[in-house]
Amino acid sequence: MSSKIFFSVLFVLFGFGVRAQSLNGTIADRKTRSALEQVHVLNVNTGEKTVTDAAGQFSLKASVNQVLVFYYPGYISDTLLLVDMKPVKRFLAPDPKLLKTVEIQSKTFNPEVEYADIYRKANPTKLEVNKPFAFYPSGYFSREGKFARKGKRKLEGEKIERKIDERWNEAGVKAVTPLNAGELDAFMAMYRPELKDLNKMDAEDLKFYIMNAYKEFKTLPADKRVISGLN
């Protein structure tokens, strides 16, 4: 009986020792080799999870023969079967399906054509080839002219907003972040870029802009990550 108790105690102590070990590791981008912060690391066998810090490092309780999963929005998830407890170095690859953020394909908004009458009335000048420049004060100072110029400004603003919407949209943001509902609405409003800035970004630049904005967004207090009245 004493032998059975002795071996039982050894088994329990050995098993506890294995489970109590901490595995350290670092996660980085496969292409740039830069550290990835906020990567989700999950021990599938125990359910324990953590996230990487600003240096891409993590520490998690694990043991040999357990499976870890590494997940980060916009990247291909990685799975690792532990064969030893040496520090882990993993490189995540961007998901090629998400490198090109979603662009809304819609009918081109051309207010100069669709609202030609407003544009004509908003411009009281007339410039023709081989003819002197003409300006019509009555058209400029009239109520109709003022209304047309106001309408033209609104149309030009709408044209810019629609150009932004082609690339800055919910589908594109959700493709590289886990945001939904109220937080998604707040994020879209808070980090909406201006057209001049958006025009400087290619598809990959925009993806990294969204990811960096998301990192900043998640550090905000919970009440700041929703739009008042939507939560």
C-alpha positions as CSV (number, residue, x, y, z in Angstrom):
1,M,0.0,0.0,0.0
2,S,2.8,2.4,0.9
3,S,4.4,1.8,-2.5
4,K,1.2,2.7,-4.3
5,I,0.9,5.9,-2.2
6,F,4.5,6.8,-3.0
7,F,4.1,6.4,-6.7
8,S,0.8,8.2,-6.7
9,V,2.4,11.2,-4.9
10,L,5.3,11.2,-7.5
11,F,2.8,11.1,-10.3
12,V,0.8,14.1,-8.9
13,L,4.0,16.1,-8.3
14,F,5.4,15.3,-11.7
15,G,2.1,16.2,-13.4
16,F,1.8,19.4,-11.4
17,G,5.4,20.3,-12.3
18,V,4.7,19.9,-16.0
19,R,1.5,21.9,-15.9
20,A,3.2,24.7,-14.0
21,Q,5.9,25.5,-16.5
22,S,5.8,28.9,-18.2
23,L,6.5,29.1,-21.9
24,N,8.0,32.4,-23.2
25,G,7.9,33.5,-26.8
26,T,7.9,36.3,-29.3
27,I,5.6,37.0,-32.3
28,A,6.6,39.1,-35.3
29,D,5.5,40.0,-38.8
30,R,7.0,37.5,-41.3
31,K,7.7,40.1,-44.0
32,T,8.9,43.1,-41.9
33,R,10.2,41.1,-38.9
34,S,8.7,43.8,-36.7
35,A,7.1,42.8,-33.4
36,L,3.4,42.3,-33.3
37,E,1.5,43.6,-30.2
38,Q,-1.8,42.3,-29.0
39,V,-1.5,38.9,-30.8
40,H,-3.9,36.5,-29.1
41,V,-2.1,33.3,-27.8
42,L,-4.4,30.4,-26.8
43,N,-3.5,27.1,-25.2
44,V,-6.1,24.9,-26.8
45,N,-5.7,22.1,-24.2
46,T,-6.1,24.2,-21.1
47,G,-8.1,27.2,-22.4
48,E,-5.5,29.6,-20.9
49,K,-4.8,32.7,-23.1
50,T,-2.8,35.9,-23.2
51,V,-1.7,38.6,-25.6
52,T,1.7,39.8,-26.7
53,D,3.1,43.1,-25.4
54,A,4.6,46.0,-27.3
55,A,7.8,43.9,-27.9
56,G,5.7,41.0,-29.3
57,Q,6.5,38.9,-26.2
58,F,4.3,36.6,-24.2
59,S,4.4,34.1,-21.3
60,L,1.9,31.3,-20.9
61,K,1.6,28.2,-18.8
62,A,1.9,25.1,-21.0
63,S,3.5,21.7,-21.3
64,V,4.9,19.4,-24.0
65,N,2.4,17.9,-26.4
66,Q,-0.1,20.8,-25.9
67,V,-1.3,22.9,-28.8
68,L,-1.0,26.7,-29.1
69,V,-2.9,28.9,-31.5
70,F,-1.7,32.5,-32.4
71,Y,-4.3,34.8,-33.8
72,Y,-4.1,38.5,-35.0
73,P,-6.7,40.3,-37.1
74,G,-5.4,40.6,-40.7
75,Y,-3.0,37.7,-40.4
76,I,-3.2,34.0,-41.0
77,S,-3.6,32.1,-37.7
78,D,-0.7,29.9,-36.7
79,T,-0.8,26.6,-34.8
80,L,2.1,25.1,-32.8
81,L,2.4,21.6,-31.2
82,L,4.9,21.9,-28.3
83,V,7.7,19.4,-28.5
84,D,9.8,21.1,-25.9
85,M,9.7,24.1,-23.6
86,K,12.3,26.3,-25.4
87,P,11.3,29.9,-26.0
88,V,9.1,30.2,-29.1
89,K,9.7,32.5,-32.0
90,R,6.8,32.7,-34.5
91,F,6.3,34.8,-37.6
92,L,2.7,35.5,-38.7
93,A,2.0,36.1,-42.4
94,P,-0.5,38.7,-43.6
95,D,-3.6,37.1,-45.0
96,P,-3.3,37.6,-48.8
97,K,-7.1,37.8,-49.1
98,L,-7.1,40.9,-46.9
99,L,-4.1,42.8,-48.2
100,K,-6.5,44.7,-50.5
101,T,-9.0,46.3,-48.2
102,V,-12.6,46.1,-49.5
103,E,-13.6,48.9,-51.8
104,I,-17.2,49.7,-52.5
105,Q,-18.0,49.4,-56.2
106,S,-20.8,51.8,-57.0
107,K,-21.9,54.1,-59.7
108,T,-19.6,57.1,-60.0
109,F,-21.0,60.2,-58.4
110,N,-20.7,63.0,-61.0
111,P,-22.5,66.0,-59.7
112,E,-21.3,68.3,-62.5
113,V,-23.4,66.1,-64.9
114,E,-26.2,65.0,-62.6
115,Y,-26.8,68.6,-61.3
116,A,-25.5,70.6,-64.3
117,D,-28.1,73.3,-63.8
118,I,-26.9,74.0,-60.3
119,Y,-23.3,74.2,-61.4
120,R,-24.3,76.5,-64.3
121,K,-26.2,78.9,-62.1
122,A,-23.4,78.8,-59.5
123,N,-20.9,80.1,-62.0
124,P,-21.8,83.6,-63.1
125,T,-18.8,83.9,-65.4
126,K,-18.5,82.9,-69.0
127,L,-15.2,82.1,-70.7
128,E,-15.1,81.3,-74.4
129,V,-12.3,80.8,-76.9
130,N,-11.3,84.1,-78.6
131,K,-13.8,86.0,-76.6
132,P,-13.4,88.4,-73.6
133,F,-14.0,87.1,-70.1
134,A,-17.6,87.8,-69.1
135,F,-19.0,88.2,-65.6
136,Y,-22.7,88.6,-64.8
137,P,-23.3,90.4,-61.5
138,S,-27.1,89.8,-61.6
139,G,-26.5,86.0,-61.7
140,Y,-23.9,86.2,-58.9
141,F,-25.9,88.4,-56.4
142,S,-29.3,87.0,-57.2
143,R,-31.1,84.7,-54.7
144,E,-31.0,81.9,-57.3
145,G,-27.2,82.3,-57.7
146,K,-26.6,82.2,-53.9
147,F,-28.8,79.1,-53.6
148,A,-26.9,77.5,-56.5
149,R,-23.5,78.2,-54.9
150,K,-24.6,76.8,-51.6
151,G,-25.9,73.7,-53.4
152,K,-22.7,73.3,-55.3
153,R,-20.6,73.4,-52.1
154,K,-22.8,70.6,-50.6
155,L,-22.4,68.5,-53.8
156,E,-18.7,69.0,-53.8
157,G,-18.6,67.9,-50.1
158,E,-20.7,64.9,-50.9
159,K,-18.4,64.0,-53.8
160,I,-15.4,63.9,-51.4
161,E,-17.2,61.9,-48.8
162,R,-18.2,59.3,-51.3
163,K,-14.6,59.0,-52.5
164,I,-13.6,58.3,-48.9
165,D,-16.4,55.8,-48.5
166,E,-15.1,53.7,-51.4
167,R,-12.1,52.7,-49.3
168,W,-13.1,53.6,-45.7
169,N,-16.1,51.3,-45.1
170,E,-17.3,48.8,-42.5
171,A,-16.4,45.8,-44.7
172,G,-12.8,46.9,-45.0
173,V,-12.4,47.7,-41.3
174,K,-14.0,44.4,-40.2
175,A,-11.6,42.5,-42.5
176,V,-8.7,43.4,-40.3
177,T,-10.2,44.0,-36.9
178,P,-12.8,42.1,-34.7
179,L,-14.9,45.3,-34.2
180,N,-18.7,45.1,-34.3
181,A,-21.8,47.1,-33.5
182,G,-21.3,50.2,-31.4
183,E,-17.5,50.0,-31.2
184,L,-17.3,49.7,-35.0
185,D,-19.4,52.8,-35.4
186,A,-17.2,54.8,-33.0
187,F,-14.0,53.6,-34.6
188,M,-15.2,54.5,-38.1
189,A,-16.1,58.0,-37.0
190,M,-13.0,58.7,-34.8
191,Y,-10.4,57.5,-37.3
192,R,-12.0,58.4,-40.6
193,P,-9.2,59.8,-42.8
194,E,-9.3,62.9,-45.0
195,L,-9.3,62.3,-48.7
196,K,-5.9,63.9,-49.1
197,D,-4.4,61.5,-46.6
198,L,-6.3,58.5,-48.0
199,N,-5.0,59.2,-51.5
200,K,-1.4,58.8,-50.2
201,M,-2.1,55.2,-49.0
202,D,-2.0,52.1,-51.1
203,A,-3.9,49.0,-50.0
204,E,-1.3,47.8,-47.6
205,D,-0.7,51.3,-46.1
206,L,-4.4,51.5,-45.4
207,K,-4.5,48.1,-43.8
208,F,-1.6,49.1,-41.4
209,Y,-3.3,52.4,-40.7
210,I,-6.4,50.5,-39.6
211,M,-4.4,48.1,-37.5
212,N,-2.5,50.9,-35.7
213,A,-5.7,52.9,-35.2
214,Y,-7.3,49.7,-33.7
215,K,-4.4,49.3,-31.2
216,E,-4.9,52.9,-30.0
217,F,-8.7,52.5,-30.0
218,K,-8.5,49.5,-27.6
219,T,-6.5,51.5,-25.1
220,L,-9.4,54.0,-24.7
221,P,-11.8,53.6,-21.7
222,A,-14.9,51.6,-22.6
223,D,-17.2,54.6,-22.5
224,K,-15.0,56.3,-25.1
225,R,-15.2,53.4,-27.5
226,V,-18.9,53.9,-28.3
227,I,-20.9,56.8,-29.7
228,S,-23.2,58.4,-27.2
229,G,-26.8,57.1,-27.8
230,L,-25.7,54.0,-29.7
231,N,-24.6,51.9,-26.7
